[in-house]
Amino acid sequence: MSENLERSKLSLIWRRNLRLRLVTITVVISSIALGGLGVVLLQQVTGGLLAAKEQSVLTEATAAQLEVQRLLNASDTGIGAPNVTRLVDSAITAIAVRAGSSGSYDALLLADPKLSGMPERGTRLVSESSIPLELRTAVAQSGRQAWTYTLVRYDDGPTINGIVVGAPVIVPRVGEYELYLLFPLTAEQQTVLLVRSGVGATGIAILIGLGVLAWFVTSRVTDPIRQAVQVAGQLASGDLDQRLAVRGDDDLARLATSFNNMAESLKSQITRLEHLSTLQQQFVSDVSHELRTPLTTVRMASEMIYDSRAQLDPEVARSAELLRNQVDRFDLLLSDLLEMSKIDAGVTILDISPFDLAQLVSSEIEAANEIVRNHGSSITLFQPTVTNYVEADSRRISRIIRNLIANAIEHADEKQIDVTVKANSSAISVGVRDRGQGMNPEDLGRVFDRFWRADPARKRTLGGTGLGLSISAEDAKLHGGDIQVWAAPGKGAHFVLTLPISQKNEIESYPIEAGAK
């Protein structure tokens, strides 16, 4: 669990830190490039050293072979020719002397395998196992010089890399011998190690320098970007006076200037829109208040006519009923407009107190029973047996429930309506599900728009103002909650109001999810 959390934190840092990504990518790519260059350089150095060593080894081996052969040939010209042992000893001694003067190498003088019992000699206890069998075979079969890389072994223990060169020599009156010279590569290995350490140290120094350079360069780019992000966040939070510092005349400076010009333009536009919004809100509020007085007079007159409708002609009596209904609707519209103007102005005050939401929903359903029956529908309430208290403004929550139920009745098409109340540890939800005409998916985003209707041709039966769902959505937001909606053509709609149980807490999970339930 802790490893996953740590991995998630590191992943978040990697995604958010542009400078870290740029520096890391620069160092990684540079490491690959320098590594490849170092490998090539080491190969070139090693190849050059070995080529030079091979040339010098073959030259020295050829000269040593000729010297030994002359020495052996010369030994056979005297009256008293030495025996084989003395010849072999003198030949190996000559090689040892030559190796001491021209360079360090060892020698083995071995008899042809056909010559059994013949003496064999070597220098510095070099082991015969240092000579690969393939090389002995090549020398014996070709009768000329051959060489290969090998491990030079000594009887006293050490083993080193080296080159062995073999060539046949003729011992007078005895037959063929094989002269092997073993050249250690100790100096070349030390040179390669020195070059490798130098290349490695240089590569590390270059990588550190590139990392510092990349950090510095990216800082010159990312620091202004971070400042722009910070200033943009302050602008988004409402501090419209924040600006970026402009330094120099480069691209970043021009970007900062353009950003500041944009911020200034936004400030001007927002100020103008705020002024227009204030005027609009004031206009709506003033008109609503001013219409109250003539509306009251019209209401009084309509009530008098309505009360006397029994004495009027049928057509006039019907007109009196229509007049009264439209006056009621006009009064409701004025109330909704005043409420929306308060919400837009941000002066809404909540009267928070704990109450049983399930009981409130039950009361609203009971109050709507007559309307439901008149529309040929029925409402079923699904609620827990325990009480469900919530801290909220009961008047506004009651209005939300009333609007959702009225909307369901309006669109239920004489079908069943289900109302569900469900709570968890952080929130409580009220779901209102109808199975009427539903809506198209593209219409869901406009459900809470003011005065919007999914089907303008559909006749209103409850005399709504077109602001009910808009006000409900705003009331839910004021409480820290929201209203989810699901709908499908011919399958109805499902509205779900979710509120935090306490105004001090936030919604952690939704007890009811809007969907085809």
C-alpha angles and dihedrals in degrees: 000000000000091000091053091048092049091047090050091051092049091048090051091050090049093050095046101040108077093176092055092050094048094047092045093049091047092050093045094049091044090049091053092047094045091044091053091045091049092051091050091047092050091048090051093047093045092046092049093048093048093046091052091045092050092051094049092043094053092046092050092043092052092049092047092049092051092048093050092047091051090049092051093045091049092053091064096059099072128089094244106043114201120243124259095262093055091046092052092045093049092048095051090045090054090051091049091051091048092048090052092054102040105029144313115289137127132230140210123196106198129181121237109267088243090063103074120192095018118139119259127193140190140179127249095359093292110176123241087224087074088077111082114228090232091059093051090050092049092050093046095047099041098038092216142085120304133168144186143168115270147157110266108219128192128202091233092060119264122117124194138171116261151142123260122201120192131191135165121252128187119231108203116248090003111063139232123356128178121232115205123187117196116203116192118220095212095121092047092049091051090049091050091048090049091050091046093051090046092050091046094049091045091048092050091048090049091048092050090048092048091048092051091045092048090048091051095045094046089047089059088056105032098044093064089045091053090048089050090051091049093048091045089053091051090049090050090051090056104265096127095171095072117112138175121252112248116215123176130338103278129116093277090052091051089048091052090049092051090047091052091048089051091049091050091049091048091050091051093048094045091048090050093047091047089053091049091046091051090050091048093049091047090048093051092046093047094046091048092050094044091050091054093075099052089038090056090052092047090048092052091049092046091050091052091049091044092051089052096046092110089067094048133084114271094252092049090046090053090049089052090055092048090048092052093048093049092048089053090049091048090051090051091049091053090050091050092047091052090049092050091049089054091049092049091048091051094232097119113132121201121217098212120197135141118262140157106267093192090056091049091051090049091052092051092050091050091050090051096047095099092050090047092053092048088055093049095245136113134214125220119195120210111192138148121262091237123076119260112211121192133180107236146108100287093200094056094041089050089053091051092051091046092052093047092049092046090050091050092049090049092055103028094096091215093306133126120289120205122201117190130188117195134161141190134184096289109023147022126216136200115200123195113193125185128177100211133113096318124194141269116260091245090059096056093082091059099046093105096042115120116263091355121143127190091214111026090185092059112102118238112236099180099046097240122181097222091244100085099094092040091054090044092054091049092048090052091051091050088059094048092254137102145209120243122198136197125181140162131186110270093000101080131233138282120209117188123192112199123188132178110251090229128028088226092063136061130229108268098176137358118249090204126031119204110248148110097308 
